[in-house]
């Protein structure tokens, strides 16, 4: 949902439309939102078309009630904000990701062996990285939400660069622990993987160090 519609839905909820139908004119709503009357009217129409509100028109304004679909959108917003503001407190600086091992495309290994990145990874890890990555596919909802949360965290950023052949994207890194083994989770800007895939490097070959094979479930502790 667009941000302006979500703000409008939130404003209606503050006015009590999540509990019972409220009567409000588009002029009054526009004042609450700080927008024009035409904009407020258009937002109500869009919310109605998307099934977020039910609306009955009257000479005095609109009788508006937030539907269950609209409440779900507000609950999703609440949960996202709660994750941002409470995650560190609840998790004591540790974010947990669970994923299954799979054989990747070799993309991460390629990045690791590029001298520019190799030098940066060595500095962060405190030693040369193994030229390969441990690839995990996240499946449960909590892990997927936590992975999305990392997008809003600064991490350790390695900027991209260019050489005579091409330009390379940046990489955001997070220190992690996997069964006591230290590593780096890499969020590569230019990647062919979907958001439910994470790549981890270490000074060791993690598959051997942890006796892992494809399909094994691994728990990763991300140190925030």
C-alpha positions, 0 to 999 in steps of 0.5 A: 500500500502507498504510504499516503494511503497508510497515513490516511488509514492511520488517521482514520483509526485515530479518529475511531473508525476502527471501532465504529463508523465515523462521520467526517467530511473530506474538508475536515479530513484534509485539515487533519492530514494537511492536504487539499480537500481534493487529495483527501477525497481521492485517498478515501476513494482509493482506500474504498477501491482497495477494500480498506474502508467501507463508506456511505455518503451523506449530505454532511460527509462520509460515514467511514468504517475500517474493514478487516483488510484495512485493520490487517494493513495497520497491524502489519505497520504496527508489527514492523514498527515494533520490530524496529523499536523493540528488536534490540531490547528484546533480542539483546543485540542478537538477531536470529536467522534460520535457513537451510543449506543449499549449493549456490551459484558461486556468486559470493565466492566470486566476490570474495576472491576479488582483491578489493573485497578480499582485502576488506573482508580480511580486515573485518574478519581479522584474517583471510576469508575462505574463498567461498560462501555458505548459502542459506535459504530462509523459510520461516516467517520470523527469519524472513522478517528479521532478514528484512529488518537488516535492510534498515540497519547500518551494518559494516558497509563496503562501498562499490568500485570500478575498474577497466572492465566494469563497476561493482556494487557495495556490500553490507556486512554483519558479524555472525556466529554459527555454532560458535564459528565466527563469520560475516553475513553479506548483503550484496547490492547486485545479487541474483538471489532473492531476499530469502537467501543469505550468504555467509563467509568465514576464515574457515570452510563452514561446510567442513567445519560444521559438517553441513550438507545441503538441506541441513537447518542452520541457526545464525546469530547476527550481532547487531 
